[in-house]
Amino acid sequence: MRDHQRGLGPVDGNLPLELDSFVGRSAELAGLAGALDAARLVTVTGAGGIGKSRLAARAGARCAPRDGVWRVELAPLRDPEFVDHAVVEALGLRDHTTRLPRETLLAHLAERELLLVLDGFEHLAQACAELAGDLLQAVPGLRVLATGRRTLDLAGERVFPLAPLGEDEAVELLADRAALHGAPVADGPEVRELCRRLDGIPLAVELAAGRLRALSPGQLLERLDDRFRLLTGGGRDVLPRHRTLRTAIGWSHELCAPRERLLWSRLSVFAGQFELEAVEYVCSGHGLAADDVLDVLGELLAQSVIAREESPTGAGYRMLDTVRAYGAEWLAATDETERLRRRHRDWYLGLATWCELDWFSPRQAEVAARVEAELPNLRRALEHCLAEPQEAHLGQYLAGSLWFYWAGCGRLSEGRHWLEQVVRLDSGRDQSRLKALWVLGYVAILQGDTVPALAALQECREEAERSGNPTAVAYAEHRTGCLALVTDDMPRAESLLRSALERYQEIGELNSTVLMAQVELAMARAFQGDLPGAVRLCEDVHRVCEDHGERWSRSYALFVLAYAAWAEGDPARARALLTECLGSAHAFHDLLGSVLAVELLALVTAVEGDAAEAAVLQGAAGRMWRSVGLPLFGSAYYNAPHELCEATARERLGDARYEECVREGARLVREAAVSRALERPPAALPAPRGPVRYTTASAPTHEPAASRTHKGGETAG
């Protein structure tokens, strides 16, 4: 697992790195470390802004479980159904099968030793408690560190209440943060009184530090006293901590200029990270010009209301959940919530549209990273569409437009969740629903769930023919041909794929999916013995991909070309093609493309003379298939190279040594398996020349694509 371990991330899940220095809390840190040594489930509780996430991050960083420390940020989630998905995502897992996410987690964690940090669970307490209970019961090596405003109420839970900072630590924090804002302050009576008035709550102290650029500590005290008196009817007794925090946030809000307060409230519609361009579109108008958004955003950043952070797609911003909730209340009070949610939805509909179009370009990697970063906001937009019956067609459009992400970037389970929900809705817009249907069929094929796949594709085609939608007919026919391919009905697959390609040409359709149809046709021809025809088809795909900078479909064309090179007795060329194929597929988190390449690399390695390494790669592929689906789709055609590799390796190694090597490969996590496959092992024997003869071309045709007895995933990833 360490091969792809993620760091704990910024403290509190969203503070910028420059505010990530850890001040004080040495006693609490030691106490929490001791609690983690003594109990498998520890929950850090306390008011919002008290520093739970920061302390948990530091405690986790001190742990050294064998398989790492993994943090799950739960604040952006709203739907309890996505808790399991969030943990799968945080662990870096990709699962193409129809298994529930919890089943994936249980299988993956079974023999591991790790610390799982569930950060900010209180709004999803029941779902988190059920998940934590199941995992702890089934995985002996698991420990869970949770942070929230309440407990999980599970047997064996060790509760670690977190108190505010002591006065000295609060003063130290204020001075540290003020210096970062270019407003250094010295310890003194007014500074200490300010920290006491803020009850030592870290978030409140940091908000106050952001004000020291414009106000002295004494002036801040006067402003803060005014707000306390307003809330308590003039009393100056110590307030409860939750009221102190709310007071500090409200006081910071009041000190903002009107435009800053307006933008603060409007930013609350975002989930997770957001970018400047999105803010300019979603939050401008009605009192805030788009040209002024950057300046106002800069003021909120300077006051620690929002934080700036870097991501693979560039600079973005994030708002602490407690601050976001306060802004949402103000947004509701201005009756702007629905208007802002619609603008948020429209922006992310536009983003999905752009990403789908740009997927067929040299910017595929950028598109994949952009959608990954924006996933919390895309989920929020989908939730909004599902909540408004009149917007069902927009939900169908959005879920369908993200087909490339669901299918090509390892998000099949989540994609199917959304697609099944949106196709149930009667939108009155055939085009949007038809696209969602064929994408649902595509995803189900990839998961090896052939019966629902066929049902969705048949419904799509029938409705498309009834409504006169030639585009939807072409896509439905294409995916039905793919289903025939992976269930060994090669004549039917070829017929459907050729027909779909003709339809695509008639309507002028050219994109990654169209190229995949040509790759799948090439695979069907290769399986029927027409290697020259398969090579011509894939070389054509390769040329088109090079012209457009497309890499995802190209990787599958490389796989077919490698298959042909191996079959024609050229293992060196096959290895070169597969190395490039595997590198591209792995970069996109495309499990199917990756495991197919590893399978064929195992055979090439055996042909080159290293039977032990071939067996190791077969073991690694076997482990990868558990996250993909039925190994090699249960297909006689796809399985023939695997069987040949196994027979060759067993003959050279003997059964005992072969099984030992397979077990070695099965211990490799995906990152390690891919790295191993990309290392060219030295050949022990000269590589044989001449075409390879085997029986795939004459393999019997199995039941047609509608058969319930076969499962498969799509050749085209």
PyMOL commands that set and color helices and strands:
alter all, ss='L'
color gray80, all
select helices_A, chain A and resi 2-4+11-13+17-19+26-38+52-62+80-90+101-109+122-138+167-180+189-197+202-209+217-232+241-255+258-267+276-283+290-302+321-333+337-358+364-387+389-401+403-408+412-423+430-446+450-467+470-486+490-507+512-527+531-548+552-567+571-587+591-608+611-625+631-634+636-653+655-666+670-678+696-698
alter helices_A, ss='H'
color red, helices_A
select strands_A, chain A and resi 41-45+69-73+114-119+142-148+157-161+307-311+314-318
alter strands_A, ss='S'
color yellow, strands_A
deselect
rebuild
show_as cartoon
